[in-house]
């Protein structure tokens, strides 16, 4: 079926209401999915609740990927930059915009999908754009909604105070202030180190008795070890916040299960940064009738095709892991999801994914899967 118009402005004035495949979620894998389906001749619309790359846009300024450029490239289009260092979030967002423009993806941004229902031989989708509501019919749906919809809340008093944040705004905000960073994974260490270098007096609270250096990025682990040895960053191991006030945080010592005990103390601080992780929004899966397993709400799907237990509804990208605890799904490890979905829907070759195809002696989606 033919969509009305192809310019980026036509989507607002003449929205197509029927489509072969609706891809929901405009992150990297959602964009790659839309490109691959379009290459295969499948009429496709990509829906995004806010703006493409939304999770990446929340990164603090000048934050680099941990992965090198070839691991975050999409749709066979390599990423080149002058210094050959891992990309910043800003550079990657520009790359995503380029892909959408170049491939002419039919994008409905700022149009959240609020309901997905099986109906007849397809699905009915309800959306809530900037004005009013819309309905669409799609024969197939692919949910690429990611795994970082909102912060993992601690549920403690004071967590919503204005000096408390779950997102690192960048180090400048903490210059010449006292900052308490809560957490012990990569994001917490990077926030603490960058803020310390920007002139903050940094303390890190972590519920475990020590950092798990073996599972941290090596450069962050080595840097933090040095800062702690030199006494430049204060470390409060085996502690967890139980109450936040405008002047101090009440911290509890943790037990062998890393849960707070009744013994507490006060730590004076100006700002609190809660690097406690994120949770996935699996509400569309639930709404559509997909079985969600365990506390992580992992969707039930066929790993050979990525089709869920709702016929015609597929999952791809980090959403396949629900709210990940032990991270398995990243951009670089889910290109094969795109290949499986496109092959299942079309019976054909998904085309180049990841960086470029084997004809150019570079990375193919199969090689990425093997990593």
C-alpha positions in Angstrom: 0.0 0.0 0.0 1.2 3.5 -0.9 1.8 6.2 1.7 0.8 9.8 1.1 3.8 11.9 0.3 7.4 11.4 1.2 8.6 14.8 2.5 9.3 15.1 6.2 6.5 17.6 6.6 3.8 15.6 4.8 3.4 13.2 7.7 1.6 15.9 9.8 -0.8 17.0 7.1 -1.5 13.7 5.4 -0.9 10.9 7.8 -1.3 7.4 6.3 -3.6 5.3 8.5 -2.9 1.9 7.0 0.5 0.3 6.8 2.1 -3.1 6.3 4.5 -2.9 9.3 4.5 -0.4 12.2 7.8 -0.1 14.0 7.4 1.4 17.4 10.4 3.0 19.0 12.8 5.4 17.2 16.1 4.3 18.8 19.0 2.9 16.8 17.6 -0.6 16.3 14.1 0.9 15.5 15.7 3.0 12.8 17.7 0.1 11.4 14.6 -2.0 11.4 12.7 0.6 9.4 15.5 1.0 6.9 15.8 -2.8 6.4 12.1 -3.3 5.9 11.9 -0.4 3.5 14.9 -1.8 1.6 12.9 -5.1 1.3 10.0 -3.2 -0.2 7.8 -3.3 2.9 5.5 -0.3 3.5 6.7 0.8 7.0 6.0 3.6 9.4 8.4 4.3 12.4 6.6 5.7 15.5 8.6 7.5 18.2 7.0 8.9 21.4 9.4 11.9 21.5 12.4 12.3 19.3 14.7 9.7 17.6 17.5 8.6 19.9 15.6 9.9 22.9 17.6 7.9 25.5 20.9 9.1 24.0 19.7 12.7 24.0 19.4 12.5 27.8 23.2 11.8 28.1 25.2 14.7 29.6 27.1 16.8 27.0 30.3 15.3 25.5 29.6 11.8 26.8 31.3 9.2 24.7 30.1 5.7 23.8 32.0 2.9 25.4 31.9 1.0 22.1 34.0 2.0 19.1 32.3 3.4 16.0 31.9 0.2 14.1 29.8 -1.3 16.9 27.2 1.4 16.8 26.9 1.8 13.0 23.6 0.9 11.4 22.2 -0.4 8.1 25.6 -0.8 6.5 26.5 2.9 6.8 29.8 3.3 8.5 30.5 6.2 11.0 33.6 8.2 10.2 35.0 10.9 12.5 38.3 12.7 12.5 39.8 11.5 15.8 38.5 7.9 15.4 37.5 7.9 19.1 34.2 6.5 20.2 31.4 8.9 19.3 29.8 11.4 21.6 26.1 11.3 22.0 25.7 14.5 20.0 27.7 13.0 17.1 25.6 9.8 17.1 22.3 11.8 17.1 23.5 13.6 14.1 24.3 10.3 12.5 20.8 9.0 13.3 19.2 12.1 11.8 21.3 11.6 8.6 20.1 8.0 8.3 16.4 9.0 8.6 16.8 11.7 6.0 19.0 9.7 3.6 16.7 6.6 3.5 13.5 8.7 3.6 12.1 6.9 6.6 8.4 7.6 7.2 8.8 8.9 10.7 6.0 9.9 13.1 8.0 11.5 15.9 6.3 13.0 18.9 3.5 10.6 18.3 3.5 8.0 21.1 1.7 4.7 20.5 -0.6 4.3 23.5 -2.3 1.0 22.5 -1.7 -2.0 20.3 -4.5 -4.5 19.9 -4.8 -7.6 17.7 -7.8 -7.1 15.4 -8.7 -9.5 12.5 -5.6 -10.3 10.5 -3.6 -7.4 11.8 -3.4 -4.7 14.6 -5.1 -1.5 15.5 -2.8 1.1 17.0 -3.9 4.2 18.8 -1.5 7.1 19.0 -1.5 10.5 20.8 0.3 13.1 18.7 0.7 16.7 19.7 -2.9 17.3 18.8 -5.8 14.9 19.3 -5.6 11.1 18.8 -5.2 8.9 15.7 -5.8 5.3 14.8 -3.8 3.1 12.4 -4.1 -0.3 11.0 -1.0 -2.5 10.6 -0.7 -6.0 9.4 2.5 -6.5 11.5 4.0 -4.7 14.5 7.6 -4.6 15.7 8.2 -3.2 19.1 11.7 -1.7 19.5 10.9 0.4 22.6 14.2 0.0 24.4 15.0 -0.7 28.0 15.5 2.7 29.6 12.1 4.3 29.7 12.5 5.8 33.1 14.8 5.8 36.2 14.6 3.0 38.7 13.2 4.8 41.7 14.4 3.9 45.2 11.0 4.8 46.8 12.5 6.8 49.6 11.5 10.1 51.2 13.0 13.1 49.5 13.8 11.4 46.2 11.8 14.1 44.4 13.6 17.1 45.9 15.0 19.6 43.5 18.6 19.0 44.3 18.2 15.2 43.5 18.6 13.9 40.0 18.5 10.5 38.3 20.1 11.9 35.2 23.7 13.3 35.2 23.4 16.8 33.8 27.1 17.1 33.1 29.9 18.0 35.6 29.5 21.8 35.4 26.4 21.8 37.5 28.4 20.5 40.5 31.4 22.9 40.4 32.4 23.9 43.9 29.7 21.9 45.5 29.4 18.7 47.6 28.0 15.9 45.5 26.8 12.4 46.7 26.7 9.9 43.9 24.7 6.7 44.6 25.6 3.6 42.6 28.6 1.5 41.6 28.3 0.7 37.9 29.9 2.5 34.9 27.5 5.4 34.8 28.1 6.2 38.6 31.8 6.0 38.3 31.9 8.2 35.2 29.6 10.8 36.8 31.8 10.8 39.9 35.1 11.1 38.1 33.9 13.8 35.7 32.4 15.8 38.5 35.5 15.5 40.6 37.6 16.8 37.7 35.2 19.7 37.3 35.9 20.8 40.9 33.2 19.0 42.9 33.8 17.4 46.3 32.5 13.9 45.5 31.4 11.1 47.7 30.2 7.7 46.3 27.7 5.5 48.2 27.4 1.9 47.1 25.3 -0.8 48.6 27.9 -3.4 48.0 31.1 -3.7 50.1 33.4 -2.9 47.1 33.2 -2.0 43.4 33.2 -5.0 41.1 36.2 -3.8 39.1 36.3 -6.9 36.9 32.9 -6.0 35.4 33.5 -2.2 35.0 35.0 -0.5 32.0 38.8 -0.8 32.5 39.6 2.9 32.1 36.9 3.8 34.7 38.0 1.1 37.1 41.7 2.1 36.9 40.8 5.8 37.3 38.6 5.3 40.3 41.2 3.1 42.0 43.7 5.9 41.8 41.3 8.5 43.0 40.4 6.4 46.1 44.0 5.5 46.8 44.8 9.3 46.7 41.8 10.2 48.9 40.5 12.5 46.2 37.0 10.9 46.1 35.4 9.6 49.3 33.9 6.1 49.2 31.1 4.8 51.5 30.9 1.1 50.7 28.1 -1.0 52.1 25.7 1.9 52.4 22.4 2.9 50.8 20.2 6.0 51.1 17.0 5.7 53.1 16.0 9.4 53.3 17.0 12.6 51.6 16.6 16.0 53.1 17.6 19.5 51.7 20.7 19.4 53.9 21.8 15.8 54.2 21.2 12.2 53.2 20.4 9.6 55.7 22.4 6.5 54.8 22.0 3.0 56.2 24.6 0.3 56.4 23.7 -2.7 54.3 23.6 -6.4 55.2 25.0 -9.5 53.3 22.1 -9.2 50.9 23.0 -5.6 50.2 19.8 -4.4 51.8 19.6 -1.4 54.3 19.8 -2.3 58.0 18.4 -0.2 60.9 21.8 1.4 61.6 22.0 4.8 59.9 24.1 8.0 59.8 23.8 11.4 58.1 26.0 12.6 55.2 25.9 16.3 54.5 25.7 17.2 50.8 24.5 19.9 48.4 23.4 17.6 45.5 22.5 14.0 45.1 22.9 12.0 41.9 21.1 8.6 41.9 22.7 6.4 39.4 20.4 3.5 40.2 19.6 2.3 36.7 16.6 2.4 34.5 13.5 0.3 33.8 11.8 -0.7 30.6 8.3 0.3 29.8 6.6 -2.9 28.7 3.1 -1.5 28.8 2.5 -1.9 25.0 3.6 -5.6 25.2 1.1 -6.1 28.1 -1.6 -4.2 26.2 -1.2 -6.4 23.2 -1.4 -9.6 25.2 2.3 -10.6 25.1 3.4 -12.9 28.0 5.9 -11.1 30.2 8.1 -13.3 32.4 9.5 -12.5 35.9 10.3 -9.2 37.5 12.3 -8.1 34.5 9.1 -8.6 32.4 11.0 -10.4 29.6 8.6 -10.8 26.6 8.0 -14.3 25.4 9.3 -14.7 21.9 10.7 -17.1 19.4 14.5 -16.5 19.3 14.7 -17.7 15.7 12.2 -15.1 14.4 11.7 -12.6 17.2 8.0 -13.1 17.0 6.2 -12.9 20.4 3.5 -15.3 21.5 1.1 -12.8 19.9 1.1 -13.8 16.2 2.4 -11.0 14.0 3.9 -8.9 16.8 7.7 -9.0 17.0 10.3 -7.6 19.4 13.8 -6.3 18.6 16.6 -4.5 20.4 17.0 -4.1 24.1 13.3 -4.5 24.7 13.8 -8.2 24.2 15.5 -8.3 27.6 12.7 -6.3 29.4 14.4 -4.5 32.3 17.8 -5.9 32.0 19.7 -6.8 35.2 22.6 -8.6 33.7 23.0 -6.7 30.4 23.0 -8.9 27.3 21.3 -6.7 24.7 23.0 -3.6 23.3 23.1 -1.9 19.9 26.0 -4.1 18.8 24.4 -7.4 19.9 20.9 -6.9 18.4 21.6 -6.3 14.7 20.6 -10.0 14.3 17.2 -9.2 15.7 16.6 -7.0 12.7 17.8 -9.7 10.3 15.6 -12.3 11.9 12.5 -10.1 11.8 13.0 -9.0 8.2 13.7 -12.5 7.0 10.7 -13.9 8.8 8.4 -11.2 7.3 9.8 -11.2 3.8 11.6 -14.4 3.3 14.5 -12.4 1.9 17.9 -11.1 2.7 17.8 -8.2 5.2 20.6 -6.4 3.4 23.6 -4.9 5.2 23.4 -4.3 8.9 25.9 -3.1 11.4 28.7 -1.3 9.5 29.0 -2.5 5.9 28.6 -5.9 4.2 31.2 -8.6 3.5 31.8 -7.4 0.0 33.7 -4.5 1.6 35.6 -6.8 4.0 33.9 -5.3 7.0 31.4 -6.3 9.7 28.2 -8.2 8.7 25.3 -8.7 11.0 26.2 -12.4 11.4 29.7 -11.4 12.6 28.2 -8.9 15.0 26.0 -11.7 16.3 29.0 -13.9 16.8 30.6 -11.3 19.0 
